[in-house]
Amino acid sequence: MKHGKNPTLRQKKLMQAYGHNSEDWLVVKDTPEIMVIQDRHTEKTIIDIRKELYK
């Protein structure tokens, strides 16, 4: 599993739009269609952030 990185301001805004606290999540993968995030504490991975809804 890849290690996550701190989110940028744009990524933080997108996470907040989905109801996630950006301080609790790391960005594992960021493509034009989706963003894969990982919990800082439990290392649980979520792939549900779809960017086409927030263009």
Residue pairs with C-beta under 8 A, 6 or more apart in sequence:
1 28
1 43
1 45
2 28
2 29
3 26
3 28
4 25
4 26
4 27
4 28
4 37
4 38
4 40
5 26
5 27
5 28
6 26
6 27
7 15
7 22
7 25
7 26
7 27
7 37
8 27
11 22
11 27
11 30
11 35
12 22
14 35
14 49
14 51
14 54
15 21
15 22
15 25
15 37
15 49
16 22
17 54
18 48
18 49
20 37
20 46
20 49
24 39
24 40
24 41
25 37
25 38
25 39
25 40
25 46
26 37
26 38
26 39
26 40
27 35
27 36
27 37
27 38
28 36
28 37
28 38
28 45
29 35
29 36
30 36
32 51
33 50
33 51
33 52
34 47
34 49
34 50
34 51
35 49
35 51
36 45
36 46
36 47
36 49
37 45
37 46
37 49
38 44
38 45
38 46
39 45
39 46
